[in-house]
Amino acid sequence: MNVAILTRVSKDSQSYERQISDLRSYAKAKEYNIVGEFNEKISGAVKNENRSALIELQKLIESQKIDKILIWELSRLGRSTLEVLKSLEFFHSKGISLYVLNYNIETLNPDGSVNAMAQMMITLLAEFSRTERVAIQQRLQSGYNKYRNDGGKVGRKTGSKETNADFLKKHSDVVKLLKKKISIRNVAEITKKSTKTVQKVKHLM
């Protein structure tokens, strides 16, 4: 059986080596043939069409026979319920099953039919992941607002001058996404920064 491995982490400082190791071990135990590994460091909120690893995986699917996609846990496929279900629909249209290691979920039955229970669990887990991400963003924003309301200062100190290099370093997350050819609006949405800031970064790059 031919399988492909897909892993993802959100930040450059994070590693997907554990995901790769666990999925390789699972494939070896099942005597699967790994035909490709696709690893990326990108926010799970990014749309499928802007994810280079997912695009390369889709190209491989179009070029050769793949029976199964292995992922470590569902949020590695994405944190947007809509984008996760779009990926799942694409896989199923090609007769490919998605296997989620941490829940031992298989989305297609041995005869190629859709596993209805797994489909329901995938939808619920994707929505839980999306809700968790929203809750984290709300807590961060609440903490930021409380800091300002309590007299906390944000921005540069009076009299300081920020160089272009400092500005780009401070917004390295924006630089990274712009280099992946993601639109200014999407970058602003992902990083929760203004389009004006993103435009300035793009101008200085």
N, C-alpha and C positions, 0 to 999 in steps of 0.2 A: 504494500500500500504506500503510495506516494503522499507525503505530507509536507506542509510548509509551516514554519514557526514565525509568529508575529509578536514582537515585544515593544513596549513603549514606556518611557518615563517622562516626566514633565519638565525637568530641569537638567541643565548641563552638569550640575554637581551630583546628580543621581546616577546610579548604575543599573543596567538591565542584565548584568551578568548572572544574578540569581535566577531570573526568569529563564534565561537561555539554558542554564545548567539543569534546572528542574524539567524543562520541556524536552531537552535532549535525553535526559535519563528516562523519561516516560516513553519517548519514541523508541529508545533502545530496548526497553523492557517489552514493548509491543512488537518489536522487530519491524518497525516502520522505516521506510526509506525517506530521509529528509532531503528534499530537492531544492530547498531555499530557506534562508533565514533573513528576516526583515526587521531591523531594529531602528528605533527613532527616538529622539529626544525632542518632544513637542507637546504642547498643551493638548489635553484630551478634548478641549472645546473647539479645536480647529476643525473646519469642515473637511470631509473626506477628500474632496478635490484639491485640497491644499496640503495633503499629507504625502510626502514623497515616498515613504516606505509602503504605504497602502497602495499607492499608484503603481509602484514597482511590483508589488504582489499581484495586483490585478493584471498586469502585463504578463507575468509568468503564468497565471491561470489561463489567459487567452492563448498562450503559446504551447502549453503542454498539459498532460493529464495530471491533475491533483485530486486526491480523494478527500483530504481533510486539512483544515487549518487548526493549528494548536496555539492557544493563548493561555497565559498564566492565570488571569482573572479578567472578568468582563470589562472593567474600566480601562484595561490596557487596549481594548478595541476602540474605546472612546467614552466620553462622559456626556455626550448628547444622545438622548434616547432616539431621536430621529436618525442621526448619522449611524448609530449602531444597527438599527433595524434596516437601514439602506444597505449596509455592508452585508448583513445576514441575507437579505433578499437577493443580492448579487451572487453570493456564494451558492445559495440554494438553486438559483437559476442555472448554475453550471454543474449541479449535482454534487456540490461540495458540502461536507458537514463541518460545523464549527465545534471544536472540543474545548471546554473551559476547565482547566486543570483543578482549580481549588474547589469547585463544586461538582466535579466529575459529571458535567453536563454534555450530552451529545445531541446536536440539534436535528440530525437525520437518523432514522431507523436503518438497520442493516439492508432493508429492501429499497432504500432511497427515499422513502416517504418521510414527511415532516413529523418529528416527535412533538406532538401537541403540548405535552406537559413541559418539555424543555423550552419550547417557544414561549410559553406563558412565563416561565421563570426568567428567561432572558429579558423579556419586556419589563418585568417587575424589577429585576436587578439593575437594568439600565436606568430606570426611572429613579430608583433609590440613589444611584451614583450621581445623577444629575441634581437631585434634591440636596445631596450632601455638599456638592460643589457650591450651590447657591447659598446654603447655610453658612459655609466657610467664608464666602465673600461678604455676606451680611455681617458676620461677627467682626471681620477685619475692618469693615467700613464703620461699624458702631464704635470699635475701639479708637479708630482714627478721629471720629467726630468727638468722642469724649475727651481725647487728648487735647484737641483744639479748644473745646469748650472750657476745659480746666486751665486754659492759659498756655498750653504748649505751643511752641513755635515750629512752623514748618517752612521749608524753603531755605534759601541761602542766608547766611548771617549778613547783617548790615555791613557794607563796605567790602564784601568779598566779591571776587570776579571769577565766574566759571568759564573755563576754556572750552573750546569745541570738543577736545578730546575727553575732558571730564564729563561733558554733557552726554557724549556717545557712550561712555563707560557706564554712566548712571542708568542709561536706557538701553543696556546691552540686550535685554529681552526683545525690545522693539527691533533693534538691528538684526538680530537672529531671524525673526519672523519676516522682515522685509527682504532679507537675502533669500528666503524661500519663495519669493514672488507672491506673498500673500498681500491682498489689497490693504490700503491704508485703513479703510473702515473696519475690516475684519481684525487687523492688528490692534486697533483702538479698542475694539470690543473684547478681544482676548486678554489684553494687558490691563484693561480698565483705565486707560490713559486717553487724554483728549486727542482728537484728530489733528489739532494744531501741533501738539507735541510730536506725534508720529510724522507729520509732514516736515517738521523741522529736522528730525532725525534723518529722514530720507534725503533732505536737501544737503545735509552735512556729510552723508556717506560718500 
